[in-house]
Amino acid sequence: MKKLGFLPRGFNLKKFLVKSTGQEIAAYYDDETKTISMLNWVPPDRQEPILAHELTHALQDQNYDLAKWMKAGTKGAQSDAKGATDDSALARKAVVEGQAMVVYVDYLLKPVGRSLEDTPELIYQMEDPAVKGAIDSQLMHDAPMILREAGTFAYNGGLIFEGELLHKGGKKMAFAGAFARPPRNTHEVLQPETYIQSEKLPAVRIPDMREVLSNQYDVYDSGGIGELDVRALLKQYGERKIADELSSAWQGGAYVTYQRKDKVVAEVSASTGDLALLYVSRWKTPQAAERFAHFYADAVSQRYRNATVQGVQACSGKDCPISIARITTEEGPVIVEHWEDNSVIVSEGFDTGTAAKLHTALRDGTGAMHAESLPQEEIGLRLFEIPAFQEFTREIGERVVEGMRREAGRSPKCIGSPKAWVSRISHRQGSGRWSE
């Protein structure tokens, strides 16, 4: 994550997670013991909606065996005919928590005779300052964006995803339908229309490059970089106002980090300076690809201590990128190329000659014949392998629930007033979301 820029070079993830957790969770469902636990300090007026949320998890477990269903979305559990991993564990978590959030909000709205089906705009109150204020804290503010995005995704993204399904296909699509055909990645959760329309995106793969690299490198790590990952990267180093727009044009991404064989030391973790990176992404339009290439090149100066932009000779002929940027850093050159197929190819840490061979191999498929595809697990999912991060997300989830409770209770007259909601819904029509 540090080589890719998701975590600062000097960031201590373990120390941060230890510091950020410790708050007692009001209630939770344990899918191993099949029990719900609630602490006795929870005020009576909050107990029933919280129980509605946790009982939803119990019903999910009774019907679909949550542990088994979630495991089906992990790396290696699913693959297509070509062997590409169809990883969906993070997206499945958004279904589980999104459904529970829908039930929770419906419980809050019931006294005024409303539900999310007829009050869809309430879902987008997740974006309002009142809700964000309940989630935010100084510690969250200081956290790298990938932790914030991954931590809130299942609750914020899950609620919006389930709400869209509820509106477009009713309860059958939003509940049983989402378990029968779960979203395959964070892209389908963040862009629900792609899930509803069963959009098929060709996999982005990086083939085995050992021959191209003359067997001087070993693969250190590999995986996918999904839409949620890209959005976090855009927010971390760019303008947040463009992060949602540009990340929505994501069409696939994969990376491999390599370590030189002469840098391998037994029982010693590699530093970012010991690693080299190859990253390929695909975009919906040439404009989106160029914007991302420009962003990535500009962000290099924030990721490295020393970054100097180099001049690039004009390229003529058929096999030339649309744009190219070269930056020298203390860990080696960074080369960013935008190609006419809307792909952006990035190499970091390889010498110029080796980088050129890799870029050429990716373009003409030289390496494809030598190995099967490498795993496509989205990088944000790696965090969920850490127990302390799972605790971190549960605490965030509780803050999200509290924020929604405050928002629902803040304006009960507005919630119960159809005219007021029509006005607020109309204001959102330009967002490409629901309209009434």
GIQUI-V220829 format. One line per field, one symbol per residue. ss: DSSP state (@ for helix, = for strand, . for the rest). psi: psi as a letter, one per 40 degrees, with the letter a starting at -180 (. if undefined). burial: b if it has 24 or more other C-alpha atoms within 12 Angstrom, else e. Layout:
ss: ???
psi: ???
burial: ???
This chain:
ss: ............@@@@@@@@......====....====.....@@@@@@@@@@@@@@@@@@@@@.@@@@@@.......=.....=...@@@@@@@@@@@@@@@@@@@@@@@@.......@@@@@@@@.@@@@@@@..@@@@@..@@@@@@@@@@@@@@@@@@@@@@@@@@@@@@@@@@@@.....@@@@@.@@@@@....................========..@@@@@@@@@@@..@@@@@@@@..===========@@@........@@@=========..@@@@@@@@@@@@@@@@@@...====............=======..=======....======...@@@@@@@@@@@@@.@@@@@.......=@@@@@@@.@@@@@@@@@@@@@@@@@@@@@@@@.@@@@..@@@@@@@@@@.@@@.....
psi: dddeedhidehgdddddddeiehhhdiihhedefihhhieehideedddddddddddddddddegddddddeeihediiadeehhgheddddddddddddddddddddeddefiiddefddddeedeidddddddiiddddeiidddddddeddddddddddddddddeaddddcdddddgiieidddddgdddddefhhhiihihihedddeffeiihdiiaihaddddddddddeahddedddddeeheiiiihiihhdeehhhehiiideeiihhhhiiididddddddddddddeddddidhhhhiihihhiadghidiihhhiieeiihhhhhieefihhhiheiiddddddddddddeededeeiiiiifhidddddeehddddddddddddddddddddddedgddddehddddddddddedeeeaii.
burial: bbbbbbbbeeeebeeebeebeeeebbbbbebeeeebebeeeeeeebbebbbbbbbbbbbbbeebebbebbebbbbeebeeeeebbbbbbbbbbbbbbbbbbbbbbbbbbeeeebbbbbbbbbbbbbeeebbbebbbeeebeebbbbbbbbbbbbbbbbbbbbbbbbbeeeeebbbeebbeebbbbbbbbbbbbbbbeeeeeebbbbbbbbebbeeebbbbbbbbbbbbbbbbbbbbbbeeeebbbbbbbbbbbbbbbbbbeeeeeeeeeeebbbbbbbbbbbbbebbbbbbbbbbbbbbbeebbeeebeeeeeeeeeeeebbbbbbbbbebbbbbbbbbbbbbbbbbbbbeeebbbbbbebbbeeebeeeeebbbbbbbbbbbbeeebbbbbbbbbbbbbbbbbbbbbbeeeeebbeeeebeebbeeeeeeebbee
